Amino acid sequence: MAAAGIAVAAGALLPIAYLVVRASEAGVGGMVDIATSDRAIGLLVRSALLAVLVAATAAVVGVAFAWLTVRTDLPLRRAWTVVLALPLAIPSFIGGYSFVAALGPKGLVQDWLAPLGVERLPPIYGLFGAWLVLSLFTYPYVFLTVRAALRRLDPAMEEASASLGRSRTRTFVEIVLPQLRPAITSGALLAALYALSDFGAVSLLRFDSFTRAIFLQYKASFDRTPAAVLSLMLVVLTGVILAAELRSRGRGAYHRAHGSAQRHAPTVRLGAWRWPLMGACGLVAALGIGVPVGVTGYWLVRGISQGQELGFTWEAARHSLEASSLGGLFALIAAWPIAILSARHRGAVASGVEAGSWIGHALPGIVIALSLVFFGARYAPGLYQTRTMLVFAYVVLFLPVAVGALRSSLLQVSPSLEEAARSLGSGRFETWRRVVAPLVAPGAAAGFALVFLTAMKELPATLLLAPTGYSTLATEVWGSASSVYFARAAVPALTLIVLASIPLAILTIRERHG
């Protein structure tokens, strides 16, 4: 099991190793020149600024909505829980295409306002547009994690604070927020990493970030060394953010102070604030769900009415389902030895293997894809631009998602159950099949659903690694939207949203009934 775990971790580290080798071909002096150029420094500042703004916005919005749907008498709380989580199922490049189509030059809103004398809207491009779109589609990371934490929170400390005469606001700031800190930082970290790794939205909104610059450098030049150096700079920036998050954890204890049954905090009555706060939920839902679905539906109807060629093929949908399913399946297989080592064994090997598996998830898809392009073209031409290489990239990118789901399920299976089965004469495989597998199955299903969801939305790795002619829903949307053929992008975009919503709906329902 240790050997299998080490092999999987080594595979996850392959992209980093090859990027280092490729970048070193420029020599130390050349690498320093590229990294310290005005262009590279500007990319570093802009990418870091975008990540910080998106993480901060996601934290504020996610915490507010989590508190509203868990602790208050907000009308239709259960419905709002599902609705406010749905933007996570919408790929950011579809969100970017929708906002450009709605608010960009000659967009829908501009057409509607033209009779009123409004000739031009404020530009949606640049930092503002990238911040708005990425914030709308990443706040569910904080929303879902903080919701789960709020539901488990022991109300005893809040009750004690209230009995000492503290106001509800002061109790929330001084008692509740510190206990929610791990959940907030975890969700904000995911939002920041998503902002750093995003390629589709920043490209459509013309924000010059690392991912866009790396892709353009790769496509426009025969010398890909600068792209490798920029990729390593993005790796370092990602590592700095991860290190800062680890350092901020501290040694505080966040579990219940006693082992009594879980109690729920009393519901907060919103009074006259119920309807304004419902309006705020509706506004965010309208921007995060209504704009992408509405704009895409509008262009679909317009394209059909004008007899435009929609260009949708069921083959693209089949490829998306095929590649995402294979990615989910092989991610679970690769995650199994790592999850067992992490859940059942302690020591340097288990810790090192688990840490190694996280490397790929911390890297943007374009960096993983670029390193595999370099590796395949030079050392494994038989695998270059094959479905095998694409699925391997999905496994490297989303392996920790499967590891986390399996590990949490294995931790809930008492080793005494396995020992009892072994003492009754069951072999190791029989014990696994009859005892462990049924208990771990829900976690495995959740891990598969999460990998399937994220792999279906992955754009840069699919663009660079998919075989020639192997179109997916993501690449169909990107190809049409980047060429401003919005009607042609509509059908694959809506299909992708529906398919991605299925696993998210399953996970949300599972969380509500957990």
CORZIBEL-V296986 format. One record per pair of residues at least 24 apart in sequence whose C-alpha atoms are under 6 Angstrom apart, sorted by the first residue. I is the first residue (numbers start at 1). J is the second residue. If there is no record, write none. Layout:
BEGIN
i: [I	I]
j: [J	J]
END
This chain:
BEGIN
i: [1	5	5	6	9	9	9	12	12	12	15	15	19	19	23	23	23	43	43	47	51	51	51	54	54	55	55	55	58	58	59	59	62	62	62	63	66	66	71	71	72	72	72	73	74	85	87	87	87	88	89	89	90	91	92	93	93	95	96	98	98	125	125	126	126	126	130	136	138	141	142	142	145	146	155	179	197	231	296	299	300	300	303	310	311	316	316	316	317	319	320	324	324	324	325	327	327	327	328	328	328	331	331	332	335	335	339	339	339	343	343	358	360	360	361	361	365	365	366	366	369	385	385	385	386	390	390	402	405	405	406	406	409	409	449	453]
j: [337	337	338	353	353	356	357	357	360	396	368	371	228	371	225	228	229	209	210	209	192	195	196	131	135	188	191	192	135	139	142	188	139	142	143	143	143	147	267	268	267	268	269	269	274	140	137	288	289	137	500	501	497	457	201	200	201	292	201	292	295	205	206	205	206	207	202	288	191	187	184	187	183	183	265	254	364	367	490	487	487	490	487	488	488	471	472	473	473	472	472	452	455	456	452	391	394	395	448	451	452	395	399	402	402	403	403	406	407	407	411	400	396	397	397	398	460	461	460	461	461	465	466	467	467	465	466	447	443	447	443	444	440	443	503	500]
END
